[in-house]
Amino acid sequence: MNVAPRGGLGRRGFLRVAAAAAVGTVAGTVAACEPAVQLGGSGQAASPGTAASPGSSRGPAPERLLAGDPDWRIHRTGPDEAIEGYCDRASVLPGEAFGLHVSTTGDRFRVTAYRMGWYGGALARRVWRSAWARGRDQGRGEGAAGDTRIVRAGWRRSMTVPTEGWPEGVYLLRLDSERGHQRYVPLVVRSASGDGRTVLVHATPTWQAYNRWGGYSLYYGEDGRYESRSLAVSFDRPYDRTGMEKFLIHERPVVALAERLGLPLAYTTHGDLEDGHDVLSGASAVVFLGHDEYWTPGVRRTVADARDAGVNLAFLGANTCYRRVRLEDDGRTVVCYKTAVDLDPLVRRRPSLATTDFRAAPKADPESSLVGVYYDGYPVDAPFVVHEPGHWIFAGTGARRGDAFPHLVGVEYDRVNTGVPTPRPLQILAHSPVTCVGRPSFADAAYYTAPGGAGVFASGTMRWAETLMAGTRDLPRAHGIGARTRAFVTTATTNLLKGFAEGPAGERMPAPDDNVRSTYRR
């Protein structure tokens, strides 16, 4: 985002995915057949449960069938300094410990770990709770330091948290002050392997890029100006506001739906992919969630290699893979000079690592060669207009050509642009007229297949993922999106996730019918 504008499923398959989607939206009611499983007690991991799954011997129940805990939600944040914290690692393997750094004005605090998912509509399950610990006010951080104006909290470690018995997944650690104030701290318990699974990638550099804790982000300085922004941001500080707004809006809805569908899932972060963890090898699909803007060149190469090996890719947002960044300090610092790239120490020595937009000099490499669409602007609010209703992703939606779904395109959008590197053949599935800061354009959802068999889908709108929950209790800010649009996106996303989970879509689904020239013939 810029500061200023600048073969097929077959009949049975269609019926199967349509029926699954017809159960309702992500935040709907629990099906009567889902068993309740007792949660573990305070201070220990919850029992994995022993509910029997259909057609199998009695054993541990899948996470999606376990009873959830609706008490995971924050009820009262209080002042900024009331209670805040951060982990010294963005992700861990199951069983690995991590350090938690907490500052609070309360005398005592405790920590509860909630694994986010479906859980019969509760959306989270408690897996661990600490004893009450002594609180300490550790101040408001070290201030903006050096030429990059980086902000770090510099707090002492408050406790070491074990993760024995914690299933892979994405977690919110809720900090509770004795005075009743609460904040979240995110953690991903990552998967060592994605073989045969759908890998969900959490956009940790993007989370941090927008984080204004301490007064600075990659967008604004303490005075609110772009020119005084940080050029590097640190994970060694809390997240602002509730502690995890980017995840809650742009990622959680997809996690809930994917777990509800019972797909074999794996979890990872951009930092893990940059570190060379081989989680994408042998995966069925990789899903990038609603706002995944900041990528390293290494992550991009890894994802492109996975695609070329037949791994399906889904981009359920817009403005994806737009900023080129570096991760430094063992992954704890995100560096991005943006329009000040001439100040980047690597701009002349290693221009391919200079931190600016991927499409910009030096070493321009537009995101469209991977994603299929090209970031076109901000802000917009427009209907999503179906262009190819017969495509397998739209099966069971009931949509017809020209059907419009109000407010689904926003606040950022992508389009097909053949003036930049674009995979072909490519099929435009939705073609939505927009006006961005007085400039007429289009937002496009698109699909292509790679020579290795991978299918690649891009929604072309940042609101795709959040629409899965828009207007419900957990995402009341709906942008005007109604139940009809939510049902459409839920069905289409169900088709996509189920279809991609079965392996290379290019080997099983109809080939894309390239319609770029006919769509843009004007």
Secondary structure, DSSP 8 states (H G I E B T S, - for coil): --SS-----HHHHHHHHHHHHTT--TTS---TT--------TTS---------TTS-S----GGGS---GGGS-----STTSEEEEES-SEE-TT--EEEEEEESSSEEEEEEEEES-GGGT-EEEEEE---EE-----S-S--BTTTTB--------EEE--TT--SEEEEEEEEETTS-EEEEEEEE--S--TTSEEEEE-HHHHHHH--GGG--SS--TTS-GGG--SEEESSS--STTS-HHHHHHTHHHHHHHHHTT--EEEEEHHHHHTT--TTTT-SEEEE-S---EE-HHHHHHHHHHHHTT-EEEE-SSSTT-EE-EEETTTTEEE--GGGGGG-TTTTT-GGG--SBTTSSSS---THHHHSSEEEEEEEEEEEEBS-TTSGGGTTS---TT-EEEEEEEEEEEE--TTS---SSEEEEEEEEEEETTEEEEEEEEEEE-TTS-EEEE-SBTTHHHHTTTTBTTB---TT--HHHHHHHHHHHHHHHHHHHTS-GGGTS------HHHHT--
